[in-house]
Amino acid sequence: MAKARLNPAQILALGFLFAITIGTILLSLPLSTANGQRLPFVDALFTATSATCVTGLKVVDTGTYFSLFGQLVILVLIQLGGLGIMTMATLFGLMIGKRISLRERMVVQEALKHSTLGGIRVLLKYVIILTLSIEGLGAIFFYLRWRGTGISYPGYCAIFHAISGFCNAGFSLFRDSLVGYRSDPAINIIMLSLIILGGLGFTVLSNLKRYRPKGKGALSLHTKVVLATTFFLIIIAIPLIFLLEGNNTLSTLPVGGKILGAAFQAITPRTAGFNTLPVGQMKGASLFLLMILMFIGASPGSTGGGVKTSTFCVFLTSLFAMFRGKREVNLFRRTIPWVTIRKVLTIVGLSVGLVILSSFLLLIIEKKAFIKVLFEVFSAFGTVGLSMGITDTLSNLGRIIITITMFVGRIGPLTIAVAMGQRERAPLYKYPEERVMIG
């Protein structure tokens, strides 16, 4: 009976908690570390949460500290977290011939942010085929590039980075992430392709697959909003980073390398977490830009976090409509329902509140510079994984705060609120209205 009372948001949150718990136990085993010593519980919890929530923040180096078993545990958690725990569970049920119940459809709908309950079975099959295809191609291309370069186990390295890239996890087997490949066009293009495809969302990719310019299968409003917002953020961020860092972290690179470095660093903050530039040496304005991009994040139903691109677009459009004195919010000749706008305002408000609270608590607990703490919190909330180098120096309490921030950022503040709250009920009575002076 207790299970029947759980709503989809609660089941989704519990699924992630279950995966994090199992991951924490496995990473705590001596078998998971290269030196055979147990990883402290808080560090194991932090790493398991970072992997399951596809964040990429690390308190120990993945490539050298963990054994092959520990790295595989992290890789499985990344894949589970990227696709969604309940999505993977339902896919497994389909594979053994189990019918999808209405409740399971609702949970998958919540996990993938699908608009309707119809077509869930088809979407699930498409998700797994698409994921394996993109990750497989990414692994092949990485292997071809790394083969014969002296890298140990190039095949395994290629698979690890392909999965981590598509899932926007940011975990790397290299100590300096991808800084050593900042001038390598092949590695940059492969990784950026994986990041962008993983960040668009499965609903968008499915819609693009069915789209025909002249015929049936028109693009949905959601797809148009996601694509337009993603393109806008990319073309704005690249020249800004190029100008801001041209005489700083990009100064030693040729013009082509500068463009490549600016492009990579403009795209990866939208929840991927890999870096080709030393983040800790970037200018204040550049760091602020990265924080904005991390806060926006990827798209609904994707492998990324943040408030999401569509939320950001509707939020800005709503403000613009208000400034123009318009009662309706319109996008691509469609009217956005008020219930959607209310959800957008709630998500943005809760997200800002979470970032403020986490930053405030960390500033009390840790003796760190304000900009470094704020950057760490934005990175955790956006499930990005970029850091200014303070992650492994945080206290246990500080790591727990970042762990909670990563979890809420991946599940979504609104989903957490719904999971913790009760169902919306119609009021039995209404109080008289009275105006309050604002502004």
C-alpha positions as CSV (number, residue, x, y, z in Angstrom):
1,M,0.0,0.0,0.0
2,A,2.9,2.3,0.8
3,K,4.3,1.9,-2.7
4,A,0.9,2.7,-4.3
5,R,0.9,6.1,-2.5
6,L,4.2,7.2,-3.9
7,N,3.9,9.7,-6.8
8,P,6.3,9.6,-9.8
9,A,8.5,12.3,-8.4
10,Q,9.0,10.3,-5.2
11,I,9.8,7.1,-7.0
12,L,12.3,9.0,-9.2
13,A,14.0,10.5,-6.2
14,L,14.1,7.2,-4.4
15,G,15.6,5.5,-7.5
16,F,18.5,7.9,-7.6
17,L,19.0,7.5,-3.8
18,F,19.0,3.7,-4.2
19,A,21.7,3.9,-6.9
20,I,23.8,6.3,-4.9
21,T,23.6,4.0,-1.8
22,I,24.7,1.0,-3.7
23,G,27.4,3.0,-5.4
24,T,28.7,4.3,-2.0
25,I,28.9,0.8,-0.6
26,L,30.8,-0.5,-3.6
27,L,33.2,2.4,-3.7
28,S,33.9,2.0,0.0
29,L,35.3,-1.5,-0.6
30,P,39.1,-1.9,-0.7
31,L,38.6,-3.6,-4.1
32,S,37.6,-0.2,-5.5
33,T,40.9,1.6,-4.8
34,A,44.3,1.1,-6.5
35,N,46.1,1.0,-3.1
36,G,43.7,-1.5,-1.6
37,Q,42.7,0.9,1.2
38,R,39.1,1.9,2.0
39,L,37.8,5.2,0.6
40,P,36.4,7.2,3.5
41,F,32.5,7.0,3.6
42,V,31.9,10.7,2.9
43,D,34.3,10.6,-0.1
44,A,32.6,7.5,-1.3
45,L,29.2,9.1,-1.0
46,F,30.4,12.2,-2.7
47,T,31.9,10.3,-5.6
48,A,28.8,8.0,-6.0
49,T,26.5,11.1,-6.0
50,S,28.7,12.9,-8.4
51,A,28.7,9.9,-10.8
52,T,25.0,9.1,-10.5
53,C,24.0,12.8,-10.8
54,V,26.5,13.0,-13.8
55,T,28.3,15.9,-12.2
56,G,32.0,15.2,-12.3
57,L,33.2,17.0,-9.2
58,K,35.9,14.8,-7.6
59,V,37.7,14.6,-4.3
60,V,40.2,12.1,-5.6
61,D,41.7,11.5,-9.1
62,T,39.6,9.0,-10.9
63,G,42.3,7.6,-13.2
64,T,44.9,7.0,-10.5
65,Y,43.1,6.5,-7.2
66,F,40.5,4.0,-8.2
67,S,41.2,0.4,-9.4
68,L,39.6,-0.9,-12.6
69,F,36.7,-2.2,-10.5
70,G,36.1,1.2,-8.9
71,Q,36.3,2.9,-12.3
72,L,33.7,0.5,-13.7
73,V,31.4,1.2,-10.8
74,I,31.7,4.9,-11.5
75,L,31.1,4.2,-15.2
76,V,27.9,2.2,-14.5
77,L,26.6,4.9,-12.2
78,I,27.2,7.5,-14.9
79,Q,25.3,5.5,-17.4
80,L,22.4,4.8,-15.0
81,G,22.3,8.5,-13.9
82,G,22.6,9.8,-17.4
83,L,19.6,7.8,-18.7
84,G,17.7,7.8,-15.5
85,I,17.4,5.1,-12.9
86,M,13.7,4.3,-13.6
87,T,14.2,4.5,-17.3
88,M,16.9,1.8,-17.1
89,A,14.7,-0.3,-14.8
90,T,11.7,-0.1,-17.2
91,L,14.0,-0.9,-20.2
92,F,15.1,-4.0,-18.3
93,G,11.5,-5.0,-17.7
94,L,10.7,-4.6,-21.4
95,M,13.7,-6.9,-22.3
96,I,12.3,-9.7,-20.1
97,G,8.8,-9.3,-21.5
98,K,7.2,-7.4,-18.6
99,R,4.3,-5.1,-19.4
100,I,4.7,-1.4,-18.5
101,S,2.1,-0.4,-15.9
102,L,0.4,3.0,-15.9
103,R,2.5,4.0,-12.8
104,E,5.7,3.0,-14.6
105,R,4.7,5.0,-17.6
106,M,4.2,8.1,-15.4
107,V,7.6,7.6,-13.7
108,V,9.4,7.4,-17.1
109,Q,7.4,10.3,-18.3
110,E,8.7,12.3,-15.3
111,A,12.3,11.1,-15.8
112,L,12.4,11.9,-19.6
113,K,10.1,14.9,-19.3
114,H,7.9,13.4,-22.0
115,S,4.8,15.4,-22.7
116,T,2.3,12.5,-22.8
117,L,2.0,9.0,-21.6
118,G,1.5,7.7,-25.1
119,G,4.4,6.3,-27.0
120,I,6.5,5.6,-23.9
121,R,7.5,2.1,-25.1
122,V,8.7,3.3,-28.5
123,L,10.5,6.2,-26.8
124,L,12.3,3.9,-24.4
125,K,13.5,1.6,-27.2
126,Y,14.6,4.7,-29.1
127,V,16.5,6.0,-26.1
128,I,18.6,2.8,-25.6
129,I,19.3,2.4,-29.3
130,L,20.3,6.1,-29.7
131,T,22.4,6.0,-26.6
132,L,24.4,2.9,-27.5
133,S,24.8,4.2,-31.1
134,I,26.1,7.6,-30.2
135,E,28.3,6.3,-27.4
136,G,29.6,3.5,-29.6
137,L,30.5,5.9,-32.4
138,G,32.2,8.2,-29.9
139,A,34.2,5.4,-28.5
140,I,35.3,4.3,-32.0
141,F,36.5,7.8,-32.9
142,F,38.3,8.2,-29.6
143,Y,40.0,4.9,-30.1
144,L,41.1,5.7,-33.6
145,R,42.6,9.0,-32.3
146,W,44.3,7.5,-29.2
147,R,45.5,4.2,-30.7
148,G,49.3,4.2,-31.0
149,T,49.8,7.4,-29.0
150,G,51.2,5.7,-25.9
151,I,47.9,5.8,-23.9
152,S,47.4,2.6,-21.8
153,Y,44.4,0.7,-22.8
154,P,43.1,3.1,-25.5
155,G,40.0,1.0,-26.1
156,Y,38.9,1.2,-22.5
157,C,39.8,4.9,-22.3
158,A,37.8,5.6,-25.4
159,I,34.7,3.8,-24.0
160,F,35.0,5.6,-20.6
161,H,35.2,9.1,-22.1
162,A,32.5,8.4,-24.7
163,I,30.0,7.4,-22.0
164,S,31.1,10.2,-19.7
165,G,30.9,12.7,-22.6
166,F,27.4,11.7,-23.8
167,C,26.1,11.6,-20.3
168,N,27.6,15.0,-19.6
169,A,29.3,13.6,-16.6
170,G,32.7,15.2,-16.8
171,F,34.7,12.3,-15.3
172,S,38.0,11.7,-17.0
173,L,40.8,9.2,-16.6
174,F,43.3,12.1,-17.2
175,R,44.4,14.1,-14.2
176,D,44.1,17.4,-16.0
177,S,40.8,16.5,-17.8
178,L,41.3,17.3,-21.4
179,V,43.8,20.2,-21.0
180,G,46.4,18.2,-22.8
181,Y,44.2,18.1,-25.9
182,R,43.2,21.7,-26.0
183,S,44.7,22.1,-29.5
184,D,43.6,18.7,-30.8
185,P,40.7,19.3,-33.2
186,A,39.7,15.6,-33.3
187,I,39.3,15.2,-29.5
188,N,37.6,18.5,-29.2
189,I,35.1,17.9,-32.0
190,I,34.3,14.3,-30.8
191,M,33.8,15.4,-27.2
192,L,31.7,18.5,-28.1
193,S,29.5,16.4,-30.4
194,L,28.8,14.0,-27.5
195,I,28.1,16.8,-25.1
196,I,25.7,18.6,-27.3
197,L,23.8,15.5,-28.4
198,G,23.5,14.3,-24.7
199,G,22.4,17.8,-23.6
200,L,19.6,18.2,-26.2
201,G,17.3,15.6,-24.6
202,F,15.9,12.4,-25.9
203,T,12.5,13.9,-26.7
204,V,14.2,16.5,-29.0
205,L,16.4,13.9,-30.7
206,S,13.4,11.7,-31.2
207,N,11.5,14.6,-32.8
208,L,14.4,15.5,-35.0
209,K,14.6,11.9,-36.2
210,R,10.9,12.0,-37.4
211,Y,11.2,15.5,-38.8
212,R,10.8,16.0,-42.6
213,P,11.2,19.5,-44.1
214,K,8.5,18.8,-46.7
215,G,6.0,16.5,-45.2
216,K,4.7,15.1,-41.9
217,G,6.6,15.2,-38.7
218,A,6.8,18.9,-37.9
219,L,9.1,20.1,-35.1
220,S,7.3,20.5,-31.8
221,L,7.4,23.8,-29.9
222,H,9.6,22.2,-27.3
223,T,12.2,21.2,-29.9
224,K,12.2,24.6,-31.5
225,V,12.7,26.3,-28.1
226,V,15.5,23.9,-27.1
227,L,17.4,24.2,-30.4
228,A,17.0,28.0,-30.6
229,T,18.1,28.5,-27.0
230,T,21.0,26.1,-27.4
231,F,22.2,27.8,-30.6
232,F,21.8,31.3,-29.0
233,L,23.9,30.4,-25.9
234,I,26.6,28.8,-28.0
235,I,27.0,31.7,-30.4
236,I,27.0,34.2,-27.6
237,A,29.4,32.4,-25.3
238,I,32.1,31.5,-27.8
239,P,33.1,35.1,-28.8
240,L,32.8,36.3,-25.2
241,I,35.2,33.7,-23.9
242,F,37.5,34.3,-26.9
243,L,37.6,38.1,-26.1
244,L,37.9,37.7,-22.3
245,E,40.5,35.0,-22.3
246,G,42.4,35.9,-25.5
247,N,45.3,37.4,-23.5
248,N,44.9,35.2,-20.5
249,T,44.4,31.4,-20.6
250,L,44.3,31.4,-24.4
251,S,47.3,33.6,-24.9
252,T,49.8,30.8,-25.6
253,L,47.7,29.2,-28.4
254,P,47.6,30.1,-32.1
255,V,44.4,31.6,-33.5
256,G,42.9,28.2,-34.4
257,G,43.7,26.9,-31.0
258,K,42.1,30.0,-29.4
259,I,38.9,29.4,-31.3
260,L,38.9,25.7,-30.4
261,G,39.6,26.5,-26.7
262,A,36.9,29.2,-26.6
263,A,34.3,26.9,-28.3
264,F,35.0,24.0,-25.9
265,Q,34.9,26.2,-22.8
266,A,31.7,27.8,-24.0
267,I,29.9,24.5,-24.5
268,T,31.2,22.4,-21.6
269,P,29.7,24.5,-18.7
270,R,26.2,23.6,-19.9
271,T,26.6,20.5,-17.6
272,A,29.5,18.5,-19.2
273,G,32.3,19.4,-16.8
274,F,35.3,18.6,-19.0
275,N,37.8,21.5,-19.5
276,T,40.7,22.3,-21.8
277,L,41.5,25.6,-20.1
278,P,42.7,26.0,-16.5
279,V,39.5,27.2,-14.9
280,G,41.3,28.5,-11.7
281,Q,43.3,30.9,-13.8
282,M,40.4,32.4,-15.8
283,K,39.3,36.1,-15.3
284,G,36.4,37.0,-13.0
285,A,34.2,38.0,-15.9
286,S,34.8,34.6,-17.6
287,L,34.0,32.8,-14.4
288,F,30.8,34.8,-14.0
289,L,29.8,33.8,-17.6
290,L,30.5,30.2,-16.8
291,M,28.3,30.3,-13.7
292,I,25.4,31.7,-15.8
293,L,25.8,28.9,-18.3
294,M,26.0,26.3,-15.5
295,F,22.9,27.7,-14.0
296,I,21.0,27.4,-17.3
297,G,22.3,23.9,-18.0
298,A,21.1,21.5,-20.6
299,S,17.6,20.6,-21.8
300,P,14.7,18.7,-20.1
301,G,14.9,14.9,-20.5
302,S,18.6,15.1,-21.2
303,T,21.6,13.8,-19.4
304,G,22.4,17.3,-18.0
305,G,21.2,19.5,-15.1
306,G,20.6,23.1,-14.4
307,V,17.2,24.9,-14.7
308,K,17.2,23.8,-18.3
309,T,17.3,25.7,-21.6
310,S,13.5,25.8,-22.2
311,T,12.9,27.1,-18.7
312,F,15.4,29.9,-19.3
313,C,13.8,30.7,-22.6
314,V,10.3,30.9,-21.2
315,F,11.5,32.9,-18.2
316,L,13.1,35.5,-20.4
317,T,10.2,35.6,-22.8
318,S,7.8,36.1,-19.9
319,L,9.8,39.0,-18.6
320,F,9.9,40.5,-22.1
321,A,6.1,40.1,-22.5
322,M,5.6,41.8,-19.1
323,F,7.8,44.7,-20.0
324,R,5.8,45.2,-23.2
325,G,2.5,45.1,-21.3
326,K,1.3,41.8,-22.9
327,R,-1.0,39.4,-21.1
328,E,0.1,36.4,-23.1
329,V,3.5,34.8,-23.6
330,N,4.1,33.7,-27.1
331,L,6.9,31.6,-28.7
332,F,7.0,30.6,-32.3
333,R,3.4,31.7,-32.8
334,R,2.2,29.6,-29.9
335,T,0.9,30.7,-26.5
336,I,2.6,29.4,-23.4
337,P,0.0,28.3,-20.8
338,W,0.0,30.1,-17.5
339,V,0.5,26.8,-15.6
340,T,3.8,26.4,-17.5
341,I,4.9,30.0,-16.6
342,R,4.1,29.3,-13.0
343,K,6.3,26.2,-13.0
344,V,9.1,28.2,-14.7
345,L,8.9,30.9,-12.0
346,T,8.9,28.2,-9.3
347,I,11.9,26.4,-10.7
348,V,13.9,29.6,-11.1
349,G,13.0,30.7,-7.6
350,L,13.8,27.4,-5.9
351,S,17.0,27.1,-7.9
352,V,18.2,30.6,-6.9
353,G,17.2,29.8,-3.3
354,L,19.2,26.6,-3.3
355,V,22.3,28.2,-4.7
356,I,22.1,31.0,-2.2
357,L,21.6,28.7,0.8
358,S,24.3,26.3,-0.2
359,S,26.8,29.1,-0.8
360,F,25.9,30.8,2.5
361,L,26.4,27.6,4.4
362,L,29.7,26.8,2.7
363,L,31.0,30.4,3.3
364,I,30.3,29.8,7.0
365,I,31.9,26.4,7.2
366,E,34.8,26.8,4.8
367,K,37.6,29.4,4.8
368,K,37.5,29.9,1.0
369,A,37.3,32.8,-1.3
370,F,33.7,33.9,-2.2
371,I,34.2,33.4,-5.9
372,K,35.6,29.9,-5.5
373,V,32.7,28.8,-3.2
374,L,30.0,30.4,-5.5
375,F,31.6,28.7,-8.5
376,E,31.6,25.3,-6.8
377,V,28.0,25.6,-5.8
378,F,26.9,26.6,-9.3
379,S,28.9,23.7,-10.7
380,A,27.2,21.3,-8.3
381,F,23.7,22.6,-8.9
382,G,24.2,22.5,-12.7
383,T,25.7,19.0,-12.4
384,V,28.7,20.4,-14.3
385,G,31.9,19.3,-12.5
386,L,34.1,22.3,-13.2
387,S,36.0,23.6,-10.2
388,M,38.5,26.2,-9.2
389,G,40.4,23.6,-7.3
390,I,38.7,23.6,-3.9
391,T,36.7,20.3,-4.1
392,D,39.3,18.0,-2.5
393,T,40.0,20.6,0.2
394,L,36.5,20.9,1.5
395,S,35.7,19.6,5.0
396,N,33.3,16.6,5.4
397,L,30.4,18.9,6.2
398,G,31.2,21.0,3.1
399,R,31.3,17.9,0.9
400,I,27.9,16.8,2.3
401,I,26.4,20.2,1.4
402,I,27.8,19.9,-2.2
403,T,26.5,16.3,-2.3
404,I,23.0,17.5,-1.5
405,T,23.3,20.3,-4.0
406,M,24.3,17.8,-6.8
407,F,21.4,15.5,-6.0
408,V,18.8,18.3,-6.0
409,G,20.4,19.8,-9.2
410,R,20.1,16.4,-11.0
411,I,16.6,15.5,-9.9
412,G,15.4,19.1,-10.2
413,P,14.2,21.5,-7.5
414,L,10.6,21.2,-8.6
415,T,10.6,17.4,-8.6
416,I,12.1,17.4,-5.1
417,A,9.5,19.8,-3.9
418,V,6.7,17.7,-5.4
419,A,8.3,14.5,-3.9
420,M,8.4,16.1,-0.5
421,G,5.0,17.8,-0.7
422,Q,1.5,16.7,-1.1
423,R,-0.8,16.7,-4.1
424,E,-2.3,20.0,-5.1
425,R,-5.8,20.4,-3.7
426,A,-8.5,22.8,-4.6
427,P,-9.1,25.3,-1.8
428,L,-12.3,24.9,0.2
429,Y,-12.6,28.7,0.6
430,K,-11.0,31.9,-0.7
431,Y,-9.9,34.9,1.3
432,P,-10.8,38.5,0.1
433,E,-8.3,40.0,-2.3
434,E,-6.3,43.0,-1.4
435,R,-3.4,44.7,-3.2
436,V,0.1,45.0,-2.0
437,M,2.5,47.7,-3.2
438,I,5.5,46.2,-5.0
439,G,8.5,47.5,-6.9
